[in-house]
Amino acid sequence: MTNNRPIDVTMESLQLLRVSPFEQRFKLTMAINNKSSQELFVRRLNYKVMLSDLEITSGEELIWKAVPAFSTQEIEIFFSTNIWEQLGPVFAIVRESGQLNYYLTGELNTGSLLYQQVSDIHYTSTLTQDQLPMKKLNKLQKLMPNLGF
């Protein structure tokens, strides 16, 4: 079965940049692939990112980029969250299986001011232990054992 959608959105990476008990800073990199013969104007992204069953962020990002015909543009979104107390079960999964599924869902708004199109986004990928700062997480766990992981 072929994909006839003129737009594909994929999550290229989800990086955990900084970890502390009070803030976790992430960088989400997405690729917008324009498979159309015409330039695509990307306006807005409504998104939700999940680590396993834990929502780590959701929001709306105004993008205002033009993606040339038959090309791909990367978009980076930086966000902070405070999910430290809920990370115990998530990192228990990482320790047991060596990996962690993450999900991106949302809507991408494209087009001009007069004509707009909305494309649904559903993307799943996996983080492995070497993509997570396990040494820092283990050190923080020793400093704060009451967090339960």
Secondary structure, 3 states (H helix, E strand, C coil): CCCCCCEEEEEEEEEEEEECCCCEEEEEEEEEEECCCCCEEEEEEEEEEEECCEEEEEEEEEEEEEECCCEEEEEEEEEEECCHHHHHHHHHHHHHHCEEEEEEEEEEEEECCCCEEEEEEEEEEEEEHHHCCHHHHHHHHHHCHHHCC
